[in-house]
Amino acid sequence: MYKHYENITREILDTIKIGDLVRVNDWMSPMLVKAVSKNFFVMTCKKGKDTYYSCLLYTSPSPRDRG
């Protein structure tokens, strides 16, 4: 089973672990988390013989976005 997220926040990033299956926004398929650091995580997904890689980087909201 995978976890589905609409947005990645600092609180969510702090809970993601290597081996988690993650689906973000409208992605078609979940991806397997391969690496996690303080500000990003790396995921992979196999489709046939191909392997796709994705990295999500967390950046704090800008002062303009904080309201």
Secondary structure, DSSP 4 states (H G I P E B T S, - for coil): --EEESS--HHHHTT--TT-EEEETT-SS-EEEEEE-SSEEEEEEEETTEEEEEEEE--PPPHHHH-
